Amino acid sequence: SSGINAEWPLRPGETGQQTTTFTGHTGDAMSLALSPDKRTFVSGACDASAKLWDIRDGMCKQTFTGHESDINAVSFFPNGLSFATGSDDATCRLFDIRADQELITYNNETIICGITSVGFSKSGRLLFAGYDDFNCNVWDSICNHRSGVLAAHENRVSCL
């Protein structure tokens, strides 16, 4: 099983030695996102799962499934109560932490390539997703439809 070795900036007097290993994924962790309250983070991995971790005790609190391939990107919704994932299965998914379940799958039958990055607008209404086909699709996070495509990239959109 793969571990997540998380590093945070050191304060004066700290040694720089690893203090916690977050263990639980059965595949490589591909992406991490820190929650707005900085108490938890979510990870996406090659085992097609996303996990919610408590930074204070190092424990996995929840596991979210549904993807059929590697999860390459994760991003918290601005209020910290849900998060989005992007996968090689050509879908983005929105997971609700309090309900412990998937809320929406964002996909389009014409999109057949993997997703490399995801990020929300400040309000959370829009979900931006970068794809291996050099496009950034813009999804309405509430109505579950594609609002637009940003198509001027010369290579895959690996970061948002």
Number of C-alpha atoms within 10 A of each C-alpha: 8 16 15 16 12 12 12 7 7 10 8 6 6 8 9 11 8 10 10 16 14 17 15 16 22 14 16 17 25 17 20 21 17 18 21 14 9 12 12 20 21 25 24 29 24 21 19 23 23 29 20 22 23 16 16 10 11 14 17 18 12 14 17 18 14 13 21 15 18 23 30 24 30 29 26 24 24 17 13 17 14 20 25 29 30 30 28 22 18 22 22 27 20 22 24 17 17 8 10 12 16 17 13 16 17 21 18 11 6 7 15 15 15 22 30 26 26 28 24 21 13 11 10 16 15 20 27 26 29 25 26 19 17 17 19 26 21 21 22 16 23 12 12 14 13 17 14 12 14 13 11 9 11 9 11 17 19 17 12 13
